[in-house]
Amino acid sequence: MDDQLAQVGQAVDRYGVASAWIGIVITVLLVGFGLMGIRNAKAEAKEAATEEARKAAKEQADESARLWFEQHADELKSRITELEHKASQVHQQMDNTAKSVADHAENIKKKQEVALAAVENTVRNPNSAPSPEQKEAQQVLKERAEELKKSGESSRSFDDWNTLAHAAYATGKLEDAAYFWRKAAEVPNAPNVKVAEVLFNRGITQGQLNQHEMVIATYDDVLSRFGNATEPALREQVAKALIYKGTRQENLSRLDAAIATYDEVVRRFGEATEPMLREQVAIALVKKGFIQGEQGQYKKAIATNDCLLSLYGNDTEPALCEQVRDLQNSRTQVNYLHAGV
C-alpha cells in the first residue's frame, strides 16, 4: 500500500509539473498574441491617422489653390489673352517666312529650269547664236554648280549631275559635261527617258570633241538600254541615236556600216505613225541614198530615194516635206543626172 501511495504521489507530482509547463506555454502564447494584437492595433491607428492627415492636407491645399485662383483670375485671363496674341503673331510670322522661303525656292527652281532649257537648246543646236536667256543661264547654273560641288558625289541625285553637266557645257568645259552626263546616267532608278536624254547629250558633246569612237559607244549604250522600249519618247531617242551613230560612222569613212545603221532605222521605225519617228526614217533614207550616190551605186540610190518618195512623197508634215525637198535638190540627184541614170 505504501508503495502504491508513493507511485500515486509521484504521478501527481509529474502531473503537476506538466500542468505547470502547459500553463507557462499557454501564458507565453497569450502574451505573444496580445503583443501582436497591440502592434496591429497601433499600425491600424497610425494608418488611420495618416490617412486622415492626408485628407486634411489635400482639403487644405485644394482650398488654398481655389482661393489663389479666385484672387488671381483676372490677372491670369489677361496673361492668357496676351500669350494667345503673341502666339498668333509668331504663327503669322512663321507662315510668312515659310511662304517667303517657298516662293524663293520656287523662283530659283524656275530660273534653273529656264537655264537648263536654254543650255539644252545650245547642246542640240550648237551653231545657233547665244540668246540673252542663254547668257543668263550660265550665271544661274554656275551658282548652282558651286553649291553642288560642296556635297559629296555619293549624295548627288540625277538632277544634280544633270545640272553640273549643263553648267559645264554652258562654260565650254565639254569634257566635264560629258563626264557629268555619264554620272547622271548611272544614278539608280533615274527615269529612263531622262537617262536616254543625258546619254544623247553626252554623245553630242563627245562629237564636238571629235571623239568619234566614244560617240558611237555612247549611242550603242542608248540602243542596248532602250532598243526594245515601247514608250514614244524612248523610241524617239533610239531613232535619233541611230541617226547620229550613222553620221559618226560616215565621219570615220565606215560607209557600209553607216548604211547598215540607216537600214536599222528604217527596219525599226519604217511603219511608225509618230511624226518625229517618220522624220527620222526620212533622214535615214536621204543619208543612205546620198552615200550610195557618192559610191556610184546609182541604181541602189534611186531605189532608196523611191522608197522615201513612196513613204512620204505626198506627206504634208513640214519636216517630211523638207526631207523630200532635200532629196530632190541633193548632190546625189546631181550625180544621177551626170551619170545619165
C-alpha positions as CSV (number, residue, x, y, z in Angstrom):
1,M,0.0,0.0,0.0
2,D,2.9,2.4,0.9
3,D,4.5,1.6,-2.5
4,Q,1.2,2.3,-4.3
5,L,0.8,5.5,-2.4
6,A,4.3,6.5,-3.3
7,Q,3.7,5.8,-7.0
8,V,0.4,7.8,-6.9
9,G,2.3,10.7,-5.3
10,Q,5.0,10.6,-8.0
11,A,2.3,10.5,-10.7
12,V,0.6,13.5,-9.0
13,D,3.9,15.4,-8.9
14,R,4.6,14.6,-12.6
15,Y,1.1,15.8,-13.5
16,G,1.6,19.0,-11.5
17,V,4.9,19.7,-13.3
18,A,3.3,19.0,-16.7
19,S,0.4,21.2,-15.8
20,A,2.8,23.9,-14.7
21,W,4.7,23.8,-18.0
22,I,1.4,23.7,-20.0
23,G,0.3,26.8,-18.1
24,I,3.6,28.5,-18.8
25,V,3.3,27.7,-22.6
26,I,-0.3,28.9,-22.7
27,T,0.7,32.1,-20.8
28,V,3.6,32.7,-23.3
29,L,1.2,32.2,-26.2
30,L,-1.4,34.5,-24.8
31,V,1.3,37.2,-24.2
32,G,2.5,36.8,-27.8
33,F,-0.9,37.1,-29.3
34,G,-1.5,40.0,-27.1
35,L,1.6,41.8,-28.2
36,M,0.7,41.1,-31.9
37,G,-2.7,42.5,-31.3
38,I,-1.3,45.6,-29.7
39,R,1.1,46.1,-32.6
40,N,-1.6,45.6,-35.2
41,A,-3.8,48.0,-33.4
42,K,-1.1,50.6,-33.3
43,A,-0.4,50.1,-37.0
44,E,-4.0,50.5,-37.9
45,A,-4.4,53.5,-35.7
46,K,-1.3,55.1,-37.3
47,E,-2.5,54.4,-40.8
48,A,-5.9,55.8,-40.0
49,A,-4.2,58.9,-38.5
50,T,-2.0,59.2,-41.6
51,E,-5.0,58.9,-44.0
52,E,-6.9,61.5,-42.0
53,A,-3.8,63.8,-42.1
54,R,-3.5,63.3,-45.9
55,K,-7.2,64.1,-46.5
56,A,-6.9,67.1,-44.3
57,A,-3.8,68.3,-46.1
58,K,-5.4,67.7,-49.5
59,E,-8.5,69.6,-48.5
60,Q,-6.4,72.4,-47.2
61,A,-4.3,72.5,-50.4
62,D,-7.4,72.4,-52.6
63,E,-8.9,75.3,-50.6
64,S,-5.7,77.3,-50.8
65,A,-5.5,76.7,-54.6
66,R,-9.1,77.7,-55.0
67,L,-8.6,80.9,-53.1
68,W,-5.5,81.7,-55.0
69,F,-7.2,81.3,-58.4
70,E,-10.1,83.3,-57.3
71,Q,-7.8,86.1,-56.2
72,H,-5.7,86.0,-59.5
73,A,-8.4,85.0,-62.0
74,D,-8.4,88.4,-63.8
75,E,-4.7,88.6,-64.0
76,L,-4.4,85.0,-65.4
77,K,-7.1,85.7,-68.0
78,S,-5.2,88.8,-69.1
79,R,-1.9,86.9,-69.3
80,I,-3.5,84.1,-71.3
81,T,-5.0,86.6,-73.7
82,E,-1.6,88.3,-74.1
83,L,0.1,85.0,-74.8
84,E,-2.6,84.0,-77.3
85,H,-2.0,87.3,-79.1
86,K,1.8,86.8,-79.2
87,A,1.3,83.2,-80.3
88,S,-0.9,84.3,-83.2
89,Q,1.8,86.9,-84.2
90,V,4.5,84.3,-84.1
91,H,2.4,81.9,-86.1
92,Q,1.7,84.6,-88.7
93,Q,5.4,85.4,-88.9
94,M,6.2,81.7,-89.3
95,D,3.6,81.4,-92.1
96,N,5.1,84.5,-93.8
97,T,8.6,83.1,-93.5
98,A,7.6,79.7,-94.8
99,K,5.8,81.3,-97.8
100,S,8.8,83.5,-98.5
101,V,11.2,80.6,-98.4
102,A,8.8,78.5,-100.6
103,D,8.4,81.4,-103.1
104,H,12.2,81.9,-103.2
105,A,12.8,78.2,-103.8
106,E,10.1,78.1,-106.5
107,N,11.7,81.1,-108.1
108,I,15.1,79.5,-108.1
109,K,13.6,76.3,-109.5
110,K,12.0,78.2,-112.3
111,K,15.2,80.0,-113.1
112,Q,17.1,76.7,-113.1
113,E,14.5,75.2,-115.4
114,V,14.8,78.1,-117.8
115,A,18.6,77.9,-117.6
116,L,18.6,74.2,-118.3
117,A,16.3,74.6,-121.3
118,A,18.4,77.4,-122.7
119,V,21.6,75.3,-122.4
120,E,19.8,72.2,-123.8
121,N,18.9,74.2,-126.8
122,T,22.5,75.1,-127.3
123,V,23.5,71.4,-127.0
124,R,21.0,70.4,-129.6
125,N,21.7,73.4,-131.8
126,P,25.4,74.2,-131.3
127,N,25.5,76.6,-134.3
128,S,22.7,78.9,-133.1
129,A,23.7,82.3,-131.8
130,P,23.6,82.7,-127.9
131,S,20.4,84.3,-126.7
132,P,20.1,86.6,-123.7
133,E,18.5,83.7,-121.8
134,Q,21.5,81.5,-122.5
135,K,23.9,84.1,-121.2
136,E,21.8,84.5,-118.0
137,A,21.6,80.7,-117.8
138,Q,25.3,80.5,-117.5
139,Q,25.4,82.5,-114.3
140,V,22.4,80.7,-112.7
141,L,23.9,77.3,-113.4
142,K,27.3,78.4,-112.3
143,E,26.0,79.4,-108.9
144,R,24.1,76.2,-108.6
145,A,27.1,74.2,-109.6
146,E,29.2,75.8,-107.0
147,E,26.7,74.8,-104.3
148,L,26.6,71.2,-105.6
149,K,30.4,70.8,-105.7
150,K,30.3,71.3,-101.9
151,S,28.5,68.0,-101.5
152,G,29.9,64.5,-101.9
153,E,29.4,62.6,-105.1
154,S,27.6,59.8,-103.4
155,S,24.8,62.1,-102.3
156,R,24.1,63.7,-105.7
157,S,20.9,62.9,-107.5
158,F,20.2,62.6,-111.2
159,D,19.1,66.3,-111.3
160,D,22.3,67.3,-109.5
161,W,24.6,65.6,-112.1
162,N,22.5,66.9,-114.9
163,T,22.7,70.4,-113.6
164,L,26.5,70.1,-113.2
165,A,26.7,68.9,-116.8
166,H,24.7,71.8,-118.2
167,A,26.7,74.2,-116.2
168,A,30.0,72.8,-117.5
169,Y,28.7,72.8,-121.1
170,A,27.5,76.4,-120.7
171,T,31.0,77.5,-119.7
172,G,32.7,75.5,-122.5
173,K,34.0,72.6,-120.3
174,L,32.9,69.9,-122.7
175,E,35.0,67.1,-121.1
176,D,33.4,67.8,-117.7
177,A,30.0,68.0,-119.2
178,A,30.4,64.6,-120.9
179,Y,31.6,63.1,-117.6
180,F,28.8,64.6,-115.6
181,W,26.2,63.3,-118.1
182,R,27.7,59.8,-117.7
183,K,27.4,60.0,-114.0
184,A,23.8,61.1,-114.3
185,A,23.0,58.1,-116.5
186,E,24.5,55.8,-113.8
187,V,22.2,57.0,-111.0
188,P,20.0,54.1,-109.8
189,N,16.2,54.4,-110.5
190,A,16.6,57.5,-112.7
191,P,13.7,57.9,-115.2
192,N,14.5,56.1,-118.5
193,V,13.6,59.0,-120.7
194,K,15.9,61.3,-118.7
195,V,18.7,58.8,-118.9
196,A,18.3,58.5,-122.7
197,E,18.4,62.3,-123.0
198,V,21.6,62.7,-121.0
199,L,23.3,59.9,-122.9
200,F,22.2,61.6,-126.1
201,N,23.7,64.9,-124.8
202,R,26.9,63.1,-123.9
203,G,27.1,61.7,-127.4
204,I,26.6,65.2,-128.9
205,T,29.3,66.7,-126.6
206,Q,31.8,63.9,-127.5
207,G,31.1,64.6,-131.2
208,Q,32.0,68.2,-130.6
209,L,35.3,67.0,-129.1
210,N,35.8,64.8,-132.2
211,Q,35.7,61.7,-130.1
212,H,34.0,59.7,-132.8
213,E,34.6,56.2,-131.4
214,M,33.3,57.3,-128.0
215,V,30.3,58.8,-129.7
216,I,29.4,55.5,-131.3
217,A,29.9,53.7,-127.9
218,T,27.6,56.2,-126.2
219,Y,24.8,55.7,-128.8
220,D,25.3,52.0,-128.6
221,D,24.7,52.3,-124.9
222,V,21.3,54.0,-125.7
223,L,20.4,51.2,-128.1
224,S,21.4,48.5,-125.6
225,R,19.4,50.1,-122.8
226,F,16.3,51.2,-124.6
227,G,16.3,49.5,-128.0
228,N,13.2,47.4,-127.2
229,A,11.3,50.2,-125.4
230,T,7.7,50.9,-126.4
231,E,7.4,54.4,-124.9
232,P,7.2,57.0,-127.7
233,A,9.7,59.3,-126.1
234,L,12.3,56.5,-125.8
235,R,11.7,55.3,-129.3
236,E,12.4,58.8,-130.5
237,Q,15.7,58.8,-128.6
238,V,16.6,55.4,-130.1
239,A,15.9,56.6,-133.6
240,K,18.0,59.8,-133.1
241,A,20.8,57.7,-131.6
242,L,20.9,55.6,-134.7
243,I,20.9,58.6,-137.0
244,Y,23.8,60.2,-135.0
245,K,25.7,56.9,-134.9
246,G,25.4,56.6,-138.7
247,T,26.7,60.1,-139.1
248,R,29.8,59.3,-137.0
249,Q,30.4,56.2,-139.0
250,E,30.3,58.4,-142.1
251,N,32.9,60.7,-140.5
252,L,35.1,57.6,-139.9
253,S,34.6,56.6,-143.6
254,R,32.8,53.4,-142.5
255,L,30.2,53.9,-145.2
256,D,28.9,50.3,-145.3
257,A,28.4,50.4,-141.6
258,A,26.6,53.7,-141.9
259,I,24.3,52.3,-144.5
260,A,23.6,49.3,-142.2
261,T,22.8,51.7,-139.4
262,Y,20.4,53.7,-141.6
263,D,18.7,50.5,-142.6
264,E,18.3,49.7,-139.0
265,V,16.3,53.0,-138.6
266,V,14.0,52.0,-141.4
267,R,13.6,48.4,-140.1
268,R,12.7,49.6,-136.6
269,F,10.5,52.6,-137.4
270,G,9.5,52.4,-141.1
271,E,5.9,51.7,-140.2
272,A,5.7,54.2,-137.3
273,T,2.9,56.8,-137.3
274,E,4.5,59.3,-135.0
275,P,5.7,62.4,-136.9
276,M,9.1,62.6,-135.1
277,L,9.8,58.9,-135.9
278,R,8.7,59.3,-139.5
279,E,11.1,62.3,-139.8
280,Q,14.0,60.1,-138.6
281,V,13.2,57.4,-141.1
282,A,13.2,60.1,-143.9
283,I,16.5,61.4,-142.7
284,A,18.0,57.9,-142.7
285,L,16.8,57.3,-146.3
286,V,18.2,60.6,-147.5
287,K,21.6,59.9,-145.9
288,K,21.7,56.3,-147.2
289,G,20.8,57.5,-150.7
290,F,23.5,60.2,-150.6
291,I,26.2,57.6,-149.6
292,Q,25.1,55.3,-152.4
293,G,25.3,58.1,-154.9
294,E,28.7,59.1,-153.7
295,Q,29.9,55.5,-154.1
296,G,28.5,55.3,-157.6
297,Q,25.7,52.9,-156.7
298,Y,23.2,54.9,-158.7
299,K,20.6,52.2,-159.1
300,K,20.6,51.5,-155.4
301,A,20.5,55.2,-154.7
302,I,17.5,55.6,-156.9
303,A,15.7,52.7,-155.2
304,T,16.4,54.3,-151.8
305,N,15.0,57.6,-153.0
306,D,12.0,55.9,-154.5
307,C,11.4,54.2,-151.1
308,L,11.4,57.7,-149.5
309,L,9.1,59.1,-152.0
310,S,6.7,56.2,-151.7
311,L,6.6,56.6,-148.0
312,Y,6.5,60.4,-147.6
313,G,6.2,61.9,-151.1
314,N,2.6,63.0,-150.5
315,D,3.0,63.8,-146.8
316,T,2.0,67.2,-145.6
317,E,4.2,67.2,-142.5
318,P,6.6,70.2,-142.8
319,A,9.6,68.2,-141.6
320,L,8.9,65.4,-144.1
321,C,8.3,67.8,-146.9
322,E,11.7,69.3,-146.1
323,Q,13.4,65.9,-146.3
324,V,11.7,65.3,-149.7
325,R,12.9,68.7,-151.0
326,D,16.4,67.9,-149.7
327,L,16.3,64.7,-151.7
328,Q,15.2,66.4,-154.9
329,N,17.9,69.1,-154.5
330,S,20.7,66.9,-153.2
331,R,24.1,66.3,-154.6
332,T,23.0,62.7,-155.1
333,Q,20.4,63.8,-157.6
334,V,23.1,65.8,-159.5
335,N,25.2,62.7,-159.6
336,Y,22.4,60.8,-161.1
337,L,22.0,63.3,-163.9
338,H,25.7,63.4,-164.6
339,A,25.8,59.6,-164.7
340,G,23.0,59.5,-167.2
341,V,20.9,57.4,-165.0
